[in-house]
Amino acid sequence: MPSRRTIGLARRTALIVVAGLAASACGGGKSTSPPTSTTTATTTSSTTSVASSASSATDWPLFGYTAARPNSGPSATGITAADVGRLQRQRVLLDGTVDSSPIYLHAVQVRGAVHDVFFVTTTYGRTEAIDASSGRVLWRYTPAGYSSWAGTAQITTATPAADPGRQWIYAASPDGRIQKLSVADGHVAWRTRITLLPSKEKIASALNYWNGHVIATTGGYIGDAPPYQGHVALLAATSGKLLSVWNSLCSNRHQLISPSSCAASDSAIWGRAGAVVDTATGRLLVATGNGPWNGTTNWGDSTVLLSSAVSRVLGSWTPTVQAELESSDLDLGSTSPVLLGGGYVVQGGKDGKVRLLSLSKLLPRGRTGGQLQTISTPGATDLFTAPAVWHAGGRTWLFVADDAGLAAWTLSGGRLRPAWSTKTPGTSPVVAGGLLYVYNPNGGLDIYAPNTGKKLRTLTAAGGHWNSAVVAEGRIALPEGDANQHALSGVLDIYRLG
């Protein structure tokens, strides 16, 4: 069941104001206060932005940066440890809350001009293109039926996905549909439903894209009101045709099903990363939440390896305490699987544990137990975030954050070995340009040296929920707010070097 934590958003004005940005150094060092500007997000059709000349042109097209979801981005971003104190904040006021992460495309054509653009989807399904240099909304897509669910508990927290051709993006809405939208002006190429009961089946996880396919997953809403079945949907990116469905309950049925027609309910696929692609093979990894398990047709509380066509279960891992997890509302699938490389996978959960698995030992399907190592989450509490994997200096690093802490491990000799930790909470960590960015859901964006854990700066930001940042070309974009507040307004913070 999803987290019930809610954090209130203050009312925002539509005026341009100036305030302070607290950039506090670690260890009681000096604080500086570069300016913050607040801008109402009005649409425009003529603004042209020029990419920062200090950094290379790099997109951030997906949640986690690539289809494998490492949460580790470009090696150079135009922001270094030496100049994080020069970052200035712009607060872009939106007409919805973005309880997810943005994506970013460099130098794309929008309404006849070239722009660097952040794209976001609000909790009620509005998708917006925001100029990365000015903070202006270039276009806004509002799904049909928006007014019927706006302000209700029927929401989405899915990050959009960009097509590699850079002319289209894919976004979710609370009516259970995925839409293909033009980067140039937001017009719709197609809309496809991926659930027959959107009032019960929620699109919570980030969308993914691989090899001409859009990949989406479904779960349930807070309270787990039945009936629903977590499932994976594979769509043709060109046409929107629904090609394949894998149901985590009644998995012998390979199409969208009426949830009441399956004897079992729940088994949500709702981790922030959703479906993770092993880009070496095209196979998918997903983790399921509370639900029954039998190793043949029901796959509750399991890590599942699927064929690239989403038609077969190739392998799986289920903890021996699966029944206990289900009865105690301790979803394994509160976080998605993490590919470490070298044939290793990490799987967290709401029980406050992180397991190291062997990808090869997921075969054959239906087995229980056999994890290589079990460690505690940083705060020994529920894990709702997507960990980050960083390969640097011949070492593999794993960064994990929860509501009570942040910790780093290195992988050596088939074991995760502790490197450093802090009691500062965080959402999904992001590594970019040799720096570690972690949003504190209580407020603030912390920047760390990833190999030592030294906090370099804390950038001012209001509180949130599952939000996380992206970093590219001298800019950081971070949404604020909590989807469970059901607000019709929100904020996107954009930090730039001043």
HELIX and SHEET records of a PDB file:
HELIX    1   1 ALA A   81  ARG A   86  5                                   6    
HELIX    2   2 TYR A  146  TRP A  149  1                                   4    
HELIX    3   3 PRO A  259  SER A  261  5                                   3    
HELIX    4   4 GLN A  322  SER A  327  1                                   6    
HELIX    5   5 LEU A  332  SER A  334  5                                   3    
HELIX    6   6 SER A  360  LEU A  362  5                                   3    
HELIX    7   7 ALA A  483  GLN A  485  5                                   3    
SHEET    1   A 6 VAL A  18  GLY A  20  0                                        
SHEET    2   A 6 PRO A  35  THR A  40 -1                                        
SHEET    3   A 6 LEU A  87  LEU A  94  1                                        
SHEET    4   A 6 GLY A 490  LEU A 497 -1                                        
SHEET    5   A 6 ARG A 475  GLU A 480 -1                                        
SHEET    6   A 6 VAL A 470  ALA A 472 -1                                        
SHEET    1   B 2 ALA A  23  SER A  24  0                                        
SHEET    2   B 2 SER A  31  THR A  32 -1                                        
SHEET    1   C 4 ILE A 103  VAL A 110  0                                        
SHEET    2   C 4 ALA A 113  THR A 121 -1                                        
SHEET    3   C 4 THR A 127  ASP A 131 -1                                        
SHEET    4   C 4 VAL A 137  TYR A 141 -1                                        
SHEET    1   D 4 ALA A 161  ALA A 162  0                                        
SHEET    2   D 4 TRP A 168  SER A 173 -1                                        
SHEET    3   D 4 ARG A 177  SER A 182 -1                                        
SHEET    4   D 4 VAL A 188  ARG A 193 -1                                        
SHEET    1   E 4 ASN A 208  TRP A 210  0                                        
SHEET    2   E 4 HIS A 213  THR A 217 -1                                        
SHEET    3   E 4 HIS A 231  ALA A 236 -1                                        
SHEET    4   E 4 LEU A 242  ASN A 247 -1                                        
SHEET    1   F 4 VAL A 276  ASP A 278  0                                        
SHEET    2   F 4 ARG A 283  ALA A 287 -1                                        
SHEET    3   F 4 THR A 303  LEU A 306 -1                                        
SHEET    4   F 4 VAL A 313  TRP A 317 -1                                        
SHEET    1   G 4 VAL A 338  GLY A 341  0                                        
SHEET    2   G 4 TYR A 344  GLN A 347 -1                                        
SHEET    3   G 4 LYS A 353  SER A 358 -1                                        
SHEET    4   G 4 GLN A 373  SER A 376 -1                                        
SHEET    1   H 4 ALA A 388  ALA A 392  0                                        
SHEET    2   H 4 ARG A 395  ASP A 402 -1                                        
SHEET    3   H 4 GLY A 405  SER A 412 -1                                        
SHEET    4   H 4 ARG A 415  THR A 422 -1                                        
SHEET    1   I 4 VAL A 430  ALA A 432  0                                        
SHEET    2   I 4 LEU A 435  TYR A 439 -1                                        
SHEET    3   I 4 LEU A 445  TYR A 448 -1                                        
SHEET    4   I 4 LYS A 455  LEU A 459 -1                                        
END                                                                             
